[in-house]
Amino acid sequence: MSLLELVSQNYKWIITLGVLLLFPLLVRLQQKIFEKTIHGRVDPHRKQRAQLLLKVLLAIVLSCVLLVFWGIELRGLLVLGSSLFAMLGVALFAGWSLLSNLTSFLLMFAQNDCRVGYWVKVIDGANFVEGRIIEMGFMNVVLEHVDGHKVLYPNNLFVTRPVMVLNKPPQKAKPIRKILGPKK
């Protein structure tokens, strides 16, 4: 059996192995492009999460390419794609959806107006929540109140509500002392 016959019989496996070996190179290329794009404007936690998300997206795209190459019908992938598109629509427009928190994370990452360490006031009608941002996760933003309490605020609400970025930390509220009883 010659080398040409061996290659022609096992070309699918050879191309699959080539794609698997190409994946780390594509990840490095994607990271270099990402680094040039952001120019150090993002805090390390958000940068790490965004790189993880980009790696997962690259793996999904390469997996789809391999599935098509192995003979999986495009109709099946189109059904999968349309389902994902519908889920993305729900994620963007349904405030009650957990996916909306993930897409809001991507919007907050791209917007980059609020960073870890900033003091913010999130206004929700007549009420508000204020604190220092100590973490920006996939699902929520963690605020530390002046009193030391932690507030977990969902990303979809953080994106859709007005947010004031404060120049300085808010003052602690002084307790109001009322004396019960008749006036003297």
Disulfide bonds with the S-S distance in Angstrom:
none
